[in-house]
């Protein structure tokens, strides 16, 4: 299949933005807003794969994003291969009917690699938000590390969040004039939400009940942590909370059954451990803003913690965001529960760390990434696809 991008709509260009998970819509929302502010020159088409279903819908509402097409690809127990195949199959007729001038994807999900591959097959330019993240280990995180490497090979336009990401792309052979340093649009989204919201009554009630306590906010859901690794982390956190009466832990639990089974086994009956349902994004940010310490294996939280000036323990043995470690805000725990326990105790007495975190400049930008990305797309399309220098 080959599609000539650019329909006969005069000077109006069509940009198709594809997403399917919660992190994707959080980071693409500021870009979509910036695209839709240019309605005199662009037509915005938004497509959801619904790779995440219940987790995705509240964020779409929260950000005021309208979905033009829902691929609805998910079925119970689906493998990554099945998701990949279903997204490619479902988006092919859309590319034929919408005839976009550019397909925009974000990050490293199965939806993103499927969209980039389908657009490449159709000879439609691909733009990649959050390009150049690498751990150096093709199996960690799995399969995300390989997904983002492959998207780099398919993309025509690369939006890098940090100068380190730019250097990685250049070292891999990407032409410098196809890379734009933009910052990360998660900062835009975070600032937008916090400026326009307050904590919900239910979250406010929980936070009021633990006033004057040191609050740990926990998130963990990555595939490589399932089973014994996650169990050891939760055991360490439980012991730490039980030893210190002034510590409370709040854990919005991911709906994945592999996560919930471990949580039920390790946290049932635990004192001062509050396991709650996943939060809407505004509430999650308000929860993070009250944290004394954040403990997480999430890539997005590695960007949100610096944006809020919160110290972070990263429950992974590698990270594609070394900036959070280099600036001193984050510390890498690895997969050992014993090491996590030691690092939690250190955090109690390490006043220097907390001081550094509160004054460190956010390595992921200032909150203007959405506009930078839209401006670069405009230059790319105006220049005739291929030169944004």
Order of alpha helices (4+ residues) and beta strands (2+ residues): beta-alpha-beta-alpha-beta-alpha-beta-alpha-beta-alpha-beta-alpha-beta-alpha-alpha-beta-alpha-beta-alpha-beta-alpha-beta-alpha-beta-alpha-beta-alpha-alpha-alpha
